[in-house]
Amino acid sequence: MANERESFRDRYRAANQNSRDQVDGFLKSNGGSWFVWVSIGLIVAGVVWSLVAG
């Protein structure tokens, strides 16, 4: 059981790291353009709004 949990955590961490690397590469290739920051702001605003409204 512990082994299963460990492998799941490792897989989760690997997937997380992969998406973080993709975001990092995206930001670097776009030079942190305003579009990226606007979309991040909209996502954050949506999360905050859903928390407040929900």
N, CA, C, O and CB atoms as a CASP TS submission, in Angstrom:
PFRMAT TS
TARGET T0000
AUTHOR 0000-0000-0000
METHOD Language model
MODEL 1
PARENT N/A
ATOM      1  N   MET     1       0.836  -1.201   0.000  1.00  0.00           N
ATOM      2  CA  MET     1       0.000   0.000   0.000  1.00  0.00           C
ATOM      3  C   MET     1       0.872   1.252   0.000  1.00  0.00           C
ATOM      4  O   MET     1       0.623   2.200  -0.745  1.00  0.00           O
ATOM      5  CB  MET     1      -0.947   0.005   1.220  1.00  0.00           C
ATOM      6  N   ALA     2       1.899   1.237   0.849  1.00  0.00           N
ATOM      7  CA  ALA     2       2.796   2.395   0.941  1.00  0.00           C
ATOM      8  C   ALA     2       3.506   2.612  -0.395  1.00  0.00           C
ATOM      9  O   ALA     2       3.688   3.746  -0.836  1.00  0.00           O
ATOM     10  CB  ALA     2       3.834   2.200   2.081  1.00  0.00           C
ATOM     11  N   ASN     3       3.907   1.501  -1.036  1.00  0.00           N
ATOM     12  CA  ASN     3       4.573   1.611  -2.334  1.00  0.00           C
ATOM     13  C   ASN     3       3.666   2.250  -3.366  1.00  0.00           C
ATOM     14  O   ASN     3       4.104   3.072  -4.170  1.00  0.00           O
ATOM     15  CB  ASN     3       5.024   0.242  -2.819  1.00  0.00           C
ATOM     16  N   GLU     4       2.378   1.859  -3.336  1.00  0.00           N
ATOM     17  CA  GLU     4       1.413   2.424  -4.276  1.00  0.00           C
ATOM     18  C   GLU     4       1.317   3.927  -4.073  1.00  0.00           C
ATOM     19  O   GLU     4       1.323   4.699  -5.032  1.00  0.00           O
ATOM     20  CB  GLU     4       0.027   1.765  -4.107  1.00  0.00           C
ATOM     21  N   ARG     5       1.228   4.331  -2.818  1.00  0.00           N
ATOM     22  CA  ARG     5       1.103   5.753  -2.501  1.00  0.00           C
ATOM     23  C   ARG     5       2.349   6.502  -2.961  1.00  0.00           C
ATOM     24  O   ARG     5       2.257   7.602  -3.506  1.00  0.00           O
ATOM     25  CB  ARG     5       0.878   5.959  -0.985  1.00  0.00           C
ATOM     26  N   GLU     6       3.511   5.898  -2.739  1.00  0.00           N
ATOM     27  CA  GLU     6       4.766   6.535  -3.145  1.00  0.00           C
ATOM     28  C   GLU     6       4.806   6.736  -4.658  1.00  0.00           C
ATOM     29  O   GLU     6       5.161   7.813  -5.137  1.00  0.00           O
ATOM     30  CB  GLU     6       5.970   5.691  -2.690  1.00  0.00           C
ATOM     31  N   SER     7       4.442   5.699  -5.405  1.00  0.00           N
ATOM     32  CA  SER     7       4.509   5.806  -6.861  1.00  0.00           C
ATOM     33  C   SER     7       3.516   6.852  -7.357  1.00  0.00           C
ATOM     34  O   SER     7       3.797   7.575  -8.313  1.00  0.00           O
ATOM     35  CB  SER     7       4.227   4.439  -7.522  1.00  0.00           C
ATOM     36  N   PHE     8       2.354   6.933  -6.708  1.00  0.00           N
ATOM     37  CA  PHE     8       1.367   7.940  -7.102  1.00  0.00           C
ATOM     38  C   PHE     8       1.921   9.330  -6.850  1.00  0.00           C
ATOM     39  O   PHE     8       1.784  10.221  -7.688  1.00  0.00           O
ATOM     40  CB  PHE     8       0.040   7.743  -6.338  1.00  0.00           C
ATOM     41  N   ARG     9       2.551   9.514  -5.690  1.00  0.00           N
ATOM     42  CA  ARG     9       3.113  10.823  -5.351  1.00  0.00           C
ATOM     43  C   ARG     9       4.225  11.184  -6.339  1.00  0.00           C
ATOM     44  O   ARG     9       4.332  12.331  -6.773  1.00  0.00           O
ATOM     45  CB  ARG     9       3.657  10.828  -3.895  1.00  0.00           C
ATOM     46  N   ASP    10       5.044  10.201  -6.685  1.00  0.00           N
ATOM     47  CA  ASP    10       6.124  10.448  -7.649  1.00  0.00           C
ATOM     48  C   ASP    10       5.556  10.834  -9.008  1.00  0.00           C
ATOM     49  O   ASP    10       6.043  11.760  -9.656  1.00  0.00           O
ATOM     50  CB  ASP    10       7.023   9.205  -7.786  1.00  0.00           C
ATOM     51  N   ARG    11       4.513  10.108  -9.436  1.00  0.00           N
ATOM     52  CA  ARG    11       3.900  10.399 -10.726  1.00  0.00           C
ATOM     53  C   ARG    11       3.288  11.793 -10.715  1.00  0.00           C
ATOM     54  O   ARG    11       3.408  12.547 -11.680  1.00  0.00           O
ATOM     55  CB  ARG    11       2.831   9.346 -11.070  1.00  0.00           C
ATOM     56  N   TYR    12       2.632  12.123  -9.608  1.00  0.00           N
ATOM     57  CA  TYR    12       2.004  13.441  -9.479  1.00  0.00           C
ATOM     58  C   TYR    12       3.061  14.533  -9.537  1.00  0.00           C
ATOM     59  O   TYR    12       2.889  15.545 -10.215  1.00  0.00           O
ATOM     60  CB  TYR    12       1.203  13.542  -8.164  1.00  0.00           C
ATOM     61  N   ARG    13       4.167  14.312  -8.808  1.00  0.00           N
ATOM     62  CA  ARG    13       5.239  15.301  -8.781  1.00  0.00           C
ATOM     63  C   ARG    13       5.848  15.452 -10.173  1.00  0.00           C
ATOM     64  O   ARG    13       6.153  16.565 -10.602  1.00  0.00           O
ATOM     65  CB  ARG    13       6.325  14.901  -7.756  1.00  0.00           C
ATOM     66  N   ALA    14       6.022  14.342 -10.873  1.00  0.00           N
ATOM     67  CA  ALA    14       6.601  14.384 -12.219  1.00  0.00           C
ATOM     68  C   ALA    14       5.686  15.147 -13.167  1.00  0.00           C
ATOM     69  O   ALA    14       6.155  15.968 -13.956  1.00  0.00           O
ATOM     70  CB  ALA    14       6.849  12.957 -12.750  1.00  0.00           C
ATOM     71  N   ALA    15       4.384  14.883 -13.095  1.00  0.00           N
ATOM     72  CA  ALA    15       3.427  15.585 -13.957  1.00  0.00           C
ATOM     73  C   ALA    15       3.424  17.070 -13.627  1.00  0.00           C
ATOM     74  O   ALA    15       3.385  17.919 -14.519  1.00  0.00           O
ATOM     75  CB  ALA    15       2.003  14.996 -13.796  1.00  0.00           C
ATOM     76  N   ASN    16       3.468  17.368 -12.343  1.00  0.00           N
ATOM     77  CA  ASN    16       3.487  18.754 -11.891  1.00  0.00           C
ATOM     78  C   ASN    16       4.719  19.465 -12.422  1.00  0.00           C
ATOM     79  O   ASN    16       4.637  20.585 -12.926  1.00  0.00           O
ATOM     80  CB  ASN    16       3.447  18.826 -10.361  1.00  0.00           C
ATOM     81  N   GLN    17       5.873  18.795 -12.301  1.00  0.00           N
ATOM     82  CA  GLN    17       7.132  19.379 -12.755  1.00  0.00           C
ATOM     83  C   GLN    17       7.086  19.609 -14.262  1.00  0.00           C
ATOM     84  O   GLN    17       7.575  20.623 -14.758  1.00  0.00           O
ATOM     85  CB  GLN    17       8.324  18.468 -12.383  1.00  0.00           C
ATOM     86  N   ASN    18       6.498  18.666 -14.979  1.00  0.00           N
ATOM     87  CA  ASN    18       6.417  18.782 -16.434  1.00  0.00           C
ATOM     88  C   ASN    18       5.595  19.996 -16.830  1.00  0.00           C
ATOM     89  O   ASN    18       6.006  20.769 -17.695  1.00  0.00           O
ATOM     90  CB  ASN    18       5.812  17.512 -17.045  1.00  0.00           C
ATOM     91  N   SER    19       4.433  20.171 -16.203  1.00  0.00           N
ATOM     92  CA  SER    19       3.586  21.317 -16.556  1.00  0.00           C
ATOM     93  C   SER    19       4.268  22.616 -16.154  1.00  0.00           C
ATOM     94  O   SER    19       4.140  23.629 -16.841  1.00  0.00           O
ATOM     95  CB  SER    19       2.200  21.208 -15.878  1.00  0.00           C
ATOM     96  N   ARG    20       4.997  22.585 -15.035  1.00  0.00           N
ATOM     97  CA  ARG    20       5.716  23.782 -14.596  1.00  0.00           C
ATOM     98  C   ARG    20       6.805  24.129 -15.613  1.00  0.00           C
ATOM     99  O   ARG    20       7.024  25.299 -15.925  1.00  0.00           O
ATOM    100  CB  ARG    20       6.334  23.570 -13.184  1.00  0.00           C
ATOM    101  N   ASP    21       7.481  23.101 -16.124  1.00  0.00           N
ATOM    102  CA  ASP    21       8.513  23.326 -17.143  1.00  0.00           C
ATOM    103  C   ASP    21       7.892  23.909 -18.407  1.00  0.00           C
ATOM    104  O   ASP    21       8.468  24.804 -19.026  1.00  0.00           O
ATOM    105  CB  ASP    21       9.255  22.010 -17.471  1.00  0.00           C
ATOM    106  N   GLN    22       6.721  23.406 -18.793  1.00  0.00           N
ATOM    107  CA  GLN    22       6.045  23.915 -19.987  1.00  0.00           C
ATOM    108  C   GLN    22       5.687  25.378 -19.806  1.00  0.00           C
ATOM    109  O   GLN    22       5.905  26.187 -20.708  1.00  0.00           O
ATOM    110  CB  GLN    22       4.783  23.093 -20.292  1.00  0.00           C
ATOM    111  N   VAL    23       5.136  25.727 -18.642  1.00  0.00           N
ATOM    112  CA  VAL    23       4.772  27.119 -18.365  1.00  0.00           C
ATOM    113  C   VAL    23       6.020  27.986 -18.394  1.00  0.00           C
ATOM    114  O   VAL    23       6.009  29.087 -18.945  1.00  0.00           O
ATOM    115  CB  VAL    23       4.053  27.245 -16.997  1.00  0.00           C
ATOM    116  N   ASP    24       7.099  27.481 -17.795  1.00  0.00           N
ATOM    117  CA  ASP    24       8.364  28.208 -17.771  1.00  0.00           C
ATOM    118  C   ASP    24       8.863  28.474 -19.187  1.00  0.00           C
ATOM    119  O   ASP    24       9.238  29.599 -19.519  1.00  0.00           O
ATOM    120  CB  ASP    24       9.416  27.425 -16.977  1.00  0.00           C
ATOM    121  N   GLY    25       8.865  27.435 -20.019  1.00  0.00           N
ATOM    122  CA  GLY    25       9.313  27.587 -21.396  1.00  0.00           C
ATOM    123  C   GLY    25       8.418  28.536 -22.168  1.00  0.00           C
ATOM    124  O   GLY    25       8.889  29.314 -22.997  1.00  0.00           O
ATOM    125  N   PHE    26       7.111  28.467 -21.888  1.00  0.00           N
ATOM    126  CA  PHE    26       6.146  29.353 -22.544  1.00  0.00           C
ATOM    127  C   PHE    26       6.439  30.803 -22.195  1.00  0.00           C
ATOM    128  O   PHE    26       6.468  31.668 -23.071  1.00  0.00           O
ATOM    129  CB  PHE    26       4.706  28.989 -22.138  1.00  0.00           C
ATOM    130  N   LEU    27       6.656  31.065 -20.911  1.00  0.00           N
ATOM    131  CA  LEU    27       6.953  32.428 -20.469  1.00  0.00           C
ATOM    132  C   LEU    27       8.257  32.923 -21.086  1.00  0.00           C
ATOM    133  O   LEU    27       8.346  34.069 -21.525  1.00  0.00           O
ATOM    134  CB  LEU    27       7.034  32.492 -18.933  1.00  0.00           C
ATOM    135  N   LYS    28       9.281  32.045 -21.120  1.00  0.00           N
ATOM    136  CA  LYS    28      10.578  32.449 -21.664  1.00  0.00           C
ATOM    137  C   LYS    28      10.476  32.724 -23.164  1.00  0.00           C
ATOM    138  O   LYS    28      11.039  33.701 -23.659  1.00  0.00           O
ATOM    139  CB  LYS    28      11.635  31.365 -21.395  1.00  0.00           C
ATOM    140  N   SER    29       9.753  31.858 -23.888  1.00  0.00           N
ATOM    141  CA  SER    29       9.677  32.028 -25.338  1.00  0.00           C
ATOM    142  C   SER    29       8.862  33.262 -25.707  1.00  0.00           C
ATOM    143  O   SER    29       9.095  33.871 -26.751  1.00  0.00           O
ATOM    144  CB  SER    29       9.068  30.785 -25.987  1.00  0.00           C
ATOM    145  N   ASN    30       7.905  33.635 -24.850  1.00  0.00           N
ATOM    146  CA  ASN    30       7.093  34.819 -25.129  1.00  0.00           C
ATOM    147  C   ASN    30       7.665  36.070 -24.484  1.00  0.00           C
ATOM    148  O   ASN    30       7.128  37.166 -24.648  1.00  0.00           O
ATOM    149  CB  ASN    30       5.674  34.603 -24.649  1.00  0.00           C
ATOM    150  N   GLY    31       8.754  35.901 -23.751  1.00  0.00           N
ATOM    151  CA  GLY    31       9.355  37.056 -23.095  1.00  0.00           C
ATOM    152  C   GLY    31       8.413  37.697 -22.090  1.00  0.00           C
ATOM    153  O   GLY    31       8.475  38.903 -21.851  1.00  0.00           O
ATOM    154  N   GLY    32       7.528  36.874 -21.492  1.00  0.00           N
ATOM    155  CA  GLY    32       6.598  37.413 -20.498  1.00  0.00           C
ATOM    156  C   GLY    32       5.705  38.488 -21.085  1.00  0.00           C
ATOM    157  O   GLY    32       5.537  39.554 -20.492  1.00  0.00           O
ATOM    158  N   SER    33       5.131  38.213 -22.249  1.00  0.00           N
ATOM    159  CA  SER    33       4.292  39.206 -22.918  1.00  0.00           C
ATOM    160  C   SER    33       3.033  39.500 -22.106  1.00  0.00           C
ATOM    161  O   SER    33       2.642  38.723 -21.235  1.00  0.00           O
ATOM    162  CB  SER    33       3.912  38.722 -24.322  1.00  0.00           C
ATOM    163  N   TRP    34       2.408  40.636 -22.409  1.00  0.00           N
ATOM    164  CA  TRP    34       1.236  41.065 -21.640  1.00  0.00           C
ATOM    165  C   TRP    34       0.109  40.051 -21.742  1.00  0.00           C
ATOM    166  O   TRP    34      -0.670  39.899 -20.801  1.00  0.00           O
ATOM    167  CB  TRP    34       0.751  42.431 -22.124  1.00  0.00           C
ATOM    168  N   PHE    35       0.010  39.350 -22.877  1.00  0.00           N
ATOM    169  CA  PHE    35      -1.060  38.368 -23.060  1.00  0.00           C
ATOM    170  C   PHE    35      -1.007  37.289 -21.984  1.00  0.00           C
ATOM    171  O   PHE    35      -2.033  36.883 -21.437  1.00  0.00           O
ATOM    172  CB  PHE    35      -0.964  37.727 -24.448  1.00  0.00           C
ATOM    173  N   VAL    36       0.216  36.833 -21.690  1.00  0.00           N
ATOM    174  CA  VAL    36       0.389  35.799 -20.667  1.00  0.00           C
ATOM    175  C   VAL    36      -0.093  36.318 -19.325  1.00  0.00           C
ATOM    176  O   VAL    36      -0.818  35.631 -18.606  1.00  0.00           O
ATOM    177  CB  VAL    36       1.867  35.354 -20.574  1.00  0.00           C
ATOM    178  N   TRP    37       0.317  37.539 -18.992  1.00  0.00           N
ATOM    179  CA  TRP    37      -0.056  38.090 -17.684  1.00  0.00           C
ATOM    180  C   TRP    37      -1.546  38.359 -17.598  1.00  0.00           C
ATOM    181  O   TRP    37      -2.142  38.176 -16.537  1.00  0.00           O
ATOM    182  CB  TRP    37       0.716  39.373 -17.408  1.00  0.00           C
ATOM    183  N   VAL    38      -2.164  38.792 -18.697  1.00  0.00           N
ATOM    184  CA  VAL    38      -3.618  39.014 -18.700  1.00  0.00           C
ATOM    185  C   VAL    38      -4.351  37.690 -18.485  1.00  0.00           C
ATOM    186  O   VAL    38      -5.299  37.623 -17.702  1.00  0.00           O
ATOM    187  CB  VAL    38      -4.072  39.671 -20.035  1.00  0.00           C
ATOM    188  N   SER    39      -3.912  36.639 -19.179  1.00  0.00           N
ATOM    189  CA  SER    39      -4.591  35.351 -19.025  1.00  0.00           C
ATOM    190  C   SER    39      -4.412  34.804 -17.612  1.00  0.00           C
ATOM    191  O   SER    39      -5.348  34.244 -17.042  1.00  0.00           O
ATOM    192  CB  SER    39      -4.062  34.340 -20.053  1.00  0.00           C
ATOM    193  N   ILE    40      -3.206  34.964 -17.039  1.00  0.00           N
ATOM    194  CA  ILE    40      -2.981  34.527 -15.661  1.00  0.00           C
ATOM    195  C   ILE    40      -3.882  35.313 -14.719  1.00  0.00           C
ATOM    196  O   ILE    40      -4.489  34.742 -13.813  1.00  0.00           O
ATOM    197  CB  ILE    40      -1.495  34.700 -15.260  1.00  0.00           C
ATOM    198  N   GLY    41      -3.969  36.624 -14.932  1.00  0.00           N
ATOM    199  CA  GLY    41      -4.826  37.471 -14.101  1.00  0.00           C
ATOM    200  C   GLY    41      -6.282  37.061 -14.197  1.00  0.00           C
ATOM    201  O   GLY    41      -6.994  37.049 -13.193  1.00  0.00           O
ATOM    202  N   LEU    42      -6.736  36.720 -15.414  1.00  0.00           N
ATOM    203  CA  LEU    42      -8.125  36.298 -15.596  1.00  0.00           C
ATOM    204  C   LEU    42      -8.394  34.982 -14.880  1.00  0.00           C
ATOM    205  O   LEU    42      -9.453  34.806 -14.277  1.00  0.00           O
ATOM    206  CB  LEU    42      -8.453  36.161 -17.084  1.00  0.00           C
ATOM    207  N   ILE    43      -7.440  34.057 -14.944  1.00  0.00           N
ATOM    208  CA  ILE    43      -7.596  32.773 -14.263  1.00  0.00           C
ATOM    209  C   ILE    43      -7.688  32.992 -12.759  1.00  0.00           C
ATOM    210  O   ILE    43      -8.570  32.446 -12.096  1.00  0.00           O
ATOM    211  CB  ILE    43      -6.424  31.825 -14.601  1.00  0.00           C
ATOM    212  N   VAL    44      -6.766  33.797 -12.222  1.00  0.00           N
ATOM    213  CA  VAL    44      -6.767  34.081 -10.784  1.00  0.00           C
ATOM    214  C   VAL    44      -8.072  34.762 -10.384  1.00  0.00           C
ATOM    215  O   VAL    44      -8.680  34.411  -9.372  1.00  0.00           O
ATOM    216  CB  VAL    44      -5.558  34.968 -10.398  1.00  0.00           C
ATOM    217  N   ALA    45      -8.500  35.745 -11.191  1.00  0.00           N
ATOM    218  CA  ALA    45      -9.753  36.451 -10.899  1.00  0.00           C
ATOM    219  C   ALA    45     -10.928  35.478 -10.918  1.00  0.00           C
ATOM    220  O   ALA    45     -11.825  35.576 -10.080  1.00  0.00           O
ATOM    221  CB  ALA    45      -9.987  37.591 -11.918  1.00  0.00           C
ATOM    222  N   GLY    46     -10.931  34.547 -11.859  1.00  0.00           N
ATOM    223  CA  GLY    46     -11.999  33.552 -11.933  1.00  0.00           C
ATOM    224  C   GLY    46     -12.031  32.660 -10.707  1.00  0.00           C
ATOM    225  O   GLY    46     -13.102  32.356 -10.182  1.00  0.00           O
ATOM    226  N   VAL    47     -10.855  32.238 -10.248  1.00  0.00           N
ATOM    227  CA  VAL    47     -10.785  31.398  -9.054  1.00  0.00           C
ATOM    228  C   VAL    47     -11.290  32.164  -7.842  1.00  0.00           C
ATOM    229  O   VAL    47     -12.092  31.646  -7.064  1.00  0.00           O
ATOM    230  CB  VAL    47      -9.345  30.909  -8.814  1.00  0.00           C
ATOM    231  N   VAL    48     -10.821  33.404  -7.681  1.00  0.00           N
ATOM    232  CA  VAL    48     -11.247  34.229  -6.548  1.00  0.00           C
ATOM    233  C   VAL    48     -12.753  34.465  -6.611  1.00  0.00           C
ATOM    234  O   VAL    48     -13.444  34.377  -5.597  1.00  0.00           O
ATOM    235  CB  VAL    48     -10.489  35.581  -6.537  1.00  0.00           C
ATOM    236  N   TRP    49     -13.253  34.762  -7.803  1.00  0.00           N
ATOM    237  CA  TRP    49     -14.687  35.023  -7.972  1.00  0.00           C
ATOM    238  C   TRP    49     -15.500  33.791  -7.599  1.00  0.00           C
ATOM    239  O   TRP    49     -16.515  33.903  -6.912  1.00  0.00           O
ATOM    240  CB  TRP    49     -14.997  35.446  -9.424  1.00  0.00           C
ATOM    241  N   SER    50     -15.059  32.603  -8.049  1.00  0.00           N
ATOM    242  CA  SER    50     -15.804  31.383  -7.740  1.00  0.00           C
ATOM    243  C   SER    50     -15.788  31.109  -6.239  1.00  0.00           C
ATOM    244  O   SER    50     -16.769  30.612  -5.687  1.00  0.00           O
ATOM    245  CB  SER    50     -15.218  30.183  -8.507  1.00  0.00           C
ATOM    246  N   LEU    51     -14.674  31.432  -5.578  1.00  0.00           N
ATOM    247  CA  LEU    51     -14.607  31.254  -4.125  1.00  0.00           C
ATOM    248  C   LEU    51     -15.553  32.214  -3.423  1.00  0.00           C
ATOM    249  O   LEU    51     -16.269  31.824  -2.500  1.00  0.00           O
ATOM    250  CB  LEU    51     -13.172  31.461  -3.618  1.00  0.00           C
ATOM    251  N   VAL    52     -15.558  33.467  -3.858  1.00  0.00           N
ATOM    252  CA  VAL    52     -16.408  34.478  -3.227  1.00  0.00           C
ATOM    253  C   VAL    52     -17.882  34.196  -3.516  1.00  0.00           C
ATOM    254  O   VAL    52     -18.717  34.241  -2.613  1.00  0.00           O
ATOM    255  CB  VAL    52     -16.028  35.890  -3.721  1.00  0.00           C
ATOM    256  N   ALA    53     -18.194  33.906  -4.774  1.00  0.00           N
ATOM    257  CA  ALA    53     -19.588  33.692  -5.166  1.00  0.00           C
ATOM    258  C   ALA    53     -20.104  32.350  -4.643  1.00  0.00           C
ATOM    259  O   ALA    53     -21.269  32.223  -4.268  1.00  0.00           O
ATOM    260  CB  ALA    53     -19.730  33.754  -6.697  1.00  0.00           C
ATOM    261  N   GLY    54     -19.206  31.340  -4.625  1.00  0.00           N
ATOM    262  CA  GLY    54     -19.626  30.011  -4.198  1.00  0.00           C
ATOM    263  C   GLY    54     -19.775  29.949  -2.717  1.00  0.00           C
ATOM    264  O   GLY    54     -20.124  28.900  -2.175  1.00  0.00           O
TER
END
